[in-house]
Amino acid sequence: MAKRKLIDVRLSFPDLYRPVEYEKDDGKPRFNATFLIDPKSENHKNIEADIVAAAKEVFEKDWEKKLAALKGNSNKYCYLDGNLKDYDGYAGMYYLAAHKPAKQGPVGVYGNVIDPQTGKVVVLTEESGKPYGGCYVNATVEIYAQKGANPGIRCGLIAVQFARDGDAFSGSKPANPDDFAPVEGADADPLA
């Protein structure tokens, strides 16, 4: 299993705070994130190398044949050509789909600033609105090969760190109180 840190990649389809079932009522909730990878980047080169290393380790002498059979199948291969998807931001990119079963515990979700009380990077909560689909993140993942009844090249999700804002895929950016000015004549009671 190769642990890999991805640097400054775009986040898509994040389920980082609440696990969801892959198929309704399957009883297997998991955390998810998809990372868009520039094919000219170091991230891409490292992921490709990790996939080959995992395939060699698990599939041994048949690794090339097995890898060729898995490539391109989204149910069996975690790293695919974004040009095959009709989603914002995917054209010209590769995408790495990462998952973590809920029974293994939560995903680490961190900010890009230091908490003055702890001296460590801030731990984010769902209420922060970050990270969101379309922003840029750093992430820690594990790429591994799986053999047996359901062979594949998989990617485990470990942690995500918000790096910087980007255009949100949902068509709007997260809420920002700085977008509003006080309303003239408005009552000072925020609950009124």
C-alpha positions in Angstrom: 0.0 0.0 0.0 1.4 3.3 -1.0 0.6 6.4 1.1 0.6 9.5 -1.1 0.2 13.2 -0.4 -1.5 15.1 -3.2 -0.7 18.8 -3.4 -3.1 21.6 -4.6 -5.6 19.4 -6.4 -9.2 20.3 -7.1 -11.9 18.6 -4.9 -15.1 17.1 -6.4 -18.0 15.2 -4.9 -16.9 15.5 -1.3 -18.6 13.5 1.4 -16.1 14.3 4.1 -18.2 14.9 7.2 -21.1 12.4 6.8 -20.7 9.0 5.2 -23.1 8.0 2.5 -24.1 4.6 1.1 -22.8 3.8 -2.4 -26.1 2.2 -3.2 -29.3 3.0 -1.3 -29.8 0.7 1.7 -26.5 -1.3 1.1 -25.6 -0.9 4.7 -22.0 0.2 3.8 -21.7 3.9 4.4 -18.4 5.5 3.4 -16.7 8.9 3.2 -15.8 10.0 -0.4 -13.8 12.5 -2.3 -12.7 12.8 -5.9 -9.5 14.7 -6.8 -8.9 16.3 -10.2 -5.3 15.8 -11.3 -3.4 17.6 -14.0 -1.8 15.0 -16.2 1.3 17.2 -16.5 1.8 17.4 -12.7 4.0 15.6 -10.2 0.8 14.3 -8.6 -0.1 12.5 -11.8 3.4 10.9 -12.1 3.3 9.8 -8.5 -0.1 8.3 -8.7 0.8 6.3 -11.9 4.0 5.0 -10.2 2.0 4.0 -7.1 -0.5 2.1 -9.2 2.2 0.2 -11.0 4.0 -0.6 -7.7 0.7 -1.8 -6.1 -0.1 -4.0 -9.1 3.4 -5.5 -9.1 3.1 -6.3 -5.4 -0.3 -7.9 -5.4 -0.7 -9.4 -8.9 3.0 -10.3 -9.1 4.0 -11.9 -12.5 0.6 -11.2 -14.0 0.6 -7.5 -13.0 0.7 -6.0 -16.5 -2.1 -8.2 -17.9 -4.2 -7.6 -14.7 -3.7 -3.9 -14.8 -4.6 -3.7 -18.5 -7.9 -5.6 -17.8 -8.8 -3.2 -14.9 -7.9 0.2 -16.5 -10.9 2.2 -17.6 -13.5 0.4 -15.5 -14.7 2.8 -12.8 -15.8 0.0 -10.6 -12.3 -1.6 -10.6 -9.9 1.3 -11.2 -9.7 4.4 -9.1 -7.8 6.7 -11.6 -9.6 7.6 -14.8 -9.6 10.1 -17.7 -11.7 13.1 -16.8 -12.5 13.6 -20.5 -14.9 10.6 -20.2 -17.1 12.5 -17.8 -19.4 15.4 -18.6 -18.7 17.3 -15.3 -17.4 20.9 -14.7 -13.6 20.9 -14.4 -13.0 17.4 -15.6 -12.0 18.1 -19.2 -8.3 17.7 -19.7 -7.8 16.2 -16.2 -7.6 12.8 -14.6 -9.7 12.0 -11.5 -8.8 9.9 -8.5 -11.8 8.5 -6.6 -11.0 7.9 -2.9 -13.2 6.3 -0.2 -13.1 5.3 3.4 -15.6 3.0 5.1 -17.4 4.7 7.9 -16.6 1.8 10.3 -12.9 2.8 10.0 -13.6 6.2 11.5 -13.8 9.8 10.2 -11.7 11.4 7.6 -9.3 14.1 8.9 -10.5 17.5 7.6 -8.2 20.4 8.2 -7.9 24.1 7.4 -5.0 26.1 6.1 -4.4 28.2 9.2 -2.9 27.5 12.6 -5.2 27.3 15.6 -3.7 29.8 18.1 -4.7 27.6 21.1 -3.1 24.4 19.9 -0.4 25.7 17.5 -1.6 23.1 15.0 -3.5 23.3 11.8 -7.2 24.0 12.5 -9.6 21.0 12.4 -12.6 21.9 10.3 -16.2 21.0 10.9 -19.1 20.8 8.5 -20.4 24.2 9.6 -17.2 25.8 8.3 -18.4 25.3 4.7 -15.0 24.1 3.7 -13.7 22.2 1.9 -16.3 22.3 -0.9 -16.6 20.9 -4.4 -14.5 23.2 -6.6 -11.9 24.4 -4.0 -8.3 23.3 -4.0 -7.0 20.9 -1.3 -4.0 18.9 -0.2 -4.9 15.3 0.6 -3.4 12.1 2.0 -4.5 8.9 0.3 -3.4 5.2 0.0 -3.3 3.5 -3.4 -3.5 -0.3 -3.3 -4.4 -3.3 -5.4 -7.0 -5.8 -4.4 -7.3 -9.4 -5.6 -9.8 -12.1 -5.1 -13.5 -12.0 -6.0 -13.5 -8.2 -6.6 -10.0 -7.3 -8.0 -9.1 -3.7 -8.6 -6.9 -0.7 -8.0 -8.4 1.2 -5.1 -7.7 4.4 -3.3 -8.2 4.9 0.4 -9.1 8.3 1.8 -7.2 9.4 4.9 -7.2 13.2 5.2 -8.1 16.4 3.3 -6.7 19.9 4.0 -8.4 23.0 2.5 -5.7 24.9 0.5 -7.5 27.7 -1.3 -10.8 28.8 -2.8 -11.9 27.9 -6.3 -15.0 28.2 -8.3 -17.6 26.0 -6.6 -18.9 23.2 -8.8 -22.5 23.6 -7.5 -22.6 27.0 -9.3 -22.2 29.1 -6.2 -19.5 29.8 -3.7 -20.0 29.1 0.0 -21.8 31.7 2.1 -19.9 34.7 3.2 -21.2 37.4 5.6 -18.9 40.0 4.0 -21.3 39.8 1.0 -23.9 41.8 2.9 -24.0 45.3 4.3 -26.2 46.3 7.2 -29.8 47.2 6.2 -30.7 50.8 7.0 -33.3 51.0 9.7 -33.0 47.4 10.6 -33.5 46.3 14.2 -30.3 45.3 15.9 -31.9 42.1 17.1 -30.4 39.3 14.8 -33.3 37.0 15.4 -36.0 39.6 14.5 
